Amino acid sequence: MAEPFKTFINPEVVTRAAGHLARHDPGFDGDAFCAAVVPHLAALELKARAMCVADALERHLAADFEDAAAHLERALRPLNAPPGTGGLDGWFLWGAGEFVARRGMAQPVRALSCLREMTQRFTAEFAIRPLIAQHPALVFDTLRQWVHDDSEHVRRLVSEGTRPRLPWGLQLRGLIADPSPSLPLLAALQDDTSAYVRRSVANHLNDIAKDHPVVVAAWLERHLPDASPHRRALLRHASRTLVKQGYPPVLTLWGRAEPLHGTATLALAPSHIALGDDVALTITLRSQAGEPQALTVDYVVHHVKANGQTSAKVFKGWETRLDAGQSLTLRKRHPVRPITTRRYHAGEHRVVVQVNGKAVAESAFHLTVGSPAAPG
């Protein structure tokens, strides 16, 4: 089993970071810093561990923010050194970035300079968000310069740091309401040479799509014609939520507006499973058209909730072509295992296949939680 996320910040990471900080400032009490963090880690999840690090840095770094920021920068891993060697990097910097956001709020120019250095060793996507909320004009002026930065990590921060609904990050309510300040930045980065940057742009556009589908549809209409393969891949990833939702303008732009001309069946096996098992989906599509059909095939699982009602979740399936008169069988194993973002409840879970955003077939499986499954 994979290690829990929270172990990314562990006693060894904190002790090693304290050593780097003490080496660059003899006045830094590494033992006291570790004593303020390490005993508390076992009871905390990952984000809380990062906040615990930030709390301790507030108590043990210099009171003057300029001095504290310079200390952190001196302790960073040199850019020419391999990750994990020679200085601060990795998940410890989540807490260090939080410290910069807190203590640098009154000196945002200096804080942004420090975050630019940090993001090249980890990411400052969480730390920059409070600064955006409090100093939007200053930060966006800076980001307009950073789209041309030599570092792909800095350029990615421009996109990732301004995502309206970044997971684990502060929601940027102003950008949720009006994403227009970010759009020129995304336009400047969507053809970036770095796939790392382009994926962030795609995720940012997908965030916008959740609140402003018309904006993303217009973006596709403007930027999809004659797009390079890299841009086309970015725009497809940016469209994923709207495609799953069957949003007609976006389906039309991707040539997926036509419903399936033919029949579809869905078989699930086994029909009864226990939490932790997989259910196998077998989808058979039969064409009744006289020409090829471009199809986006996804499936929706209607998860049972505690109150007996259901909540639908769309899962990505296949991009395929169905030739005239052809029969096509698609197979997938869907795991039903405990995850941090979903609590499973026993009962009948309906599965619906949708083709080009329209439901075409359905079936169901029964989930048992806490006891063995019935025979399939």
Stockholm file with secondary structure:
# STOCKHOLM 1.0

chainA/1-376         MAEPFKTFINPEVVTRAAGHLARHDPGFDGDAFCAAVVPHLAALELKARAMCVADALERHLAADFEDAAAHLERALRPLNAPPGTGGLDGWFLWGAGEFVARRGMAQPVRALSCLREMTQRFTAEFAIRPLIAQHPALVFDTLRQWVHDDSEHVRRLVSEGTRPRLPWGLQLRGLIADPSPSLPLLAALQDDTSAYVRRSVANHLNDIAKDHPVVVAAWLERHLPDASPHRRALLRHASRTLVKQGYPPVLTLWGRAEPLHGTATLALAPSHIALGDDVALTITLRSQAGEPQALTVDYVVHHVKANGQTSAKVFKGWETRLDAGQSLTLRKRHPVRPITTRRYHAGEHRVVVQVNGKAVAESAFHLTVGSPAAPG
#=GR chainA/1-376 SS CCCCGGGGSCHHHHHHHHHHHHHHCTTSCHHHHHHHHGGGGGGCCHHHHHHHHHHHHHHHSCSSHHHHHHHHHHHBCCTTSCTTSSSBCTTHHHHHHHHHHHHTTTSHHHHHHHHHHHTTTSCCTTTHHHHHHHCHHHHHHHHHHHTTCSCHHHHHHHHHTTCTTCTTSCCCHHHHHCCGGGHHHHHHHTTCSCHHHHHHHHHHHHHHHHHCHHHHHHHHHHHSTTCCHHHHHHHHHHTHHHHHTTCHHHHHHTTCCSCCSEEEEEEEECSEEETTCEEEEEEEEEECSSSCEEEEEEEEEEEECTTSCEEEEEEEEEEEEECTTCEEEEEEEEECCCBTTBCCCSEEEEEEEEETTEEEEEEEEEEESSSCCCCC
#=GC SS_cons         CCCCGGGGSCHHHHHHHHHHHHHHCTTSCHHHHHHHHGGGGGGCCHHHHHHHHHHHHHHHSCSSHHHHHHHHHHHBCCTTSCTTSSSBCTTHHHHHHHHHHHHTTTSHHHHHHHHHHHTTTSCCTTTHHHHHHHCHHHHHHHHHHHTTCSCHHHHHHHHHTTCTTCTTSCCCHHHHHCCGGGHHHHHHHTTCSCHHHHHHHHHHHHHHHHHCHHHHHHHHHHHSTTCCHHHHHHHHHHTHHHHHTTCHHHHHHTTCCSCCSEEEEEEEECSEEETTCEEEEEEEEEECSSSCEEEEEEEEEEEECTTSCEEEEEEEEEEEEECTTCEEEEEEEEECCCBTTBCCCSEEEEEEEEETTEEEEEEEEEEESSSCCCCC
//
